[in-house]
Amino acid sequence: MLTVRRSRVYTRWFSWYSRRQFKRHFHAVRVSIPPETLDMQLRYPVIFYCNHAYWWDGFWSQLCTEEFFRQNLYIIIEYQQLVRHRFFTRLGAFSIDRSRPRSAVGTLEYAAQRLMEKSCKQNALWVFPQGMIEHVDKQQLRFYNGTSSIVSRVLRESKGIYLVSVVSRIEYLDDQRPDLFLSFNVPEFVEEAGYTGQKTLTKHMQDKTVDHLSVLKEKIIARDTNDFRLLIKGAESINKKIERFRRLVGLSRVSP
């Protein structure tokens, strides 16, 4: 298992690099986040569980952590991917290898330990329970039980843990480049007395994610995005430059 080797220098560099990439490849990055999610109590850990539809997923988790939270970020990445991109361990990433059951169990224990570490910040774990990139509109999502297993381990020592559904969707709207929409749900606080087992919790998170994705899709279709704040504005695209030039020279006027 590849473990975390956090580095402030790498984190600062990646912050600059990822923002540069978002500005280059997207028209805008827009985030909807309820006040309850921003007001979580720091003494309890949190797991953000997300759909996994894009290569960009690991990038925006770091971005949102910097913008909205006072947290120690941890993120689980498939072993085969993390081997190729080991610098992510400098940002808080560690690996899971589901092809090796013993190693996978070790990862779950390691994750729980990181969430239970004493810190003046909130410990936060970002997970993608699908385990692989799948189309955003896939009707039936299948989550692995690893996330709920981490929850059960944390509850042995903690009075509770937050679970937050986060979904993403990339759409082309009025620009040459796409918009990235990120939507956070209200946190759910799980206590030992309310923990009903791994399979039940996994099914709950699956259903929650499916419903959350549906709501986000309908909002975008209806252009009902007033609750999304602009996080990053991309550089002006070619079509906008052409439109601006046409307005300047009077070519945008409609002939009678």
Order of alpha helices (4+ residues) and beta strands (2+ residues): alpha-beta-alpha-beta-alpha-beta-alpha-beta-alpha-beta-alpha-beta-beta-beta-alpha-beta-alpha
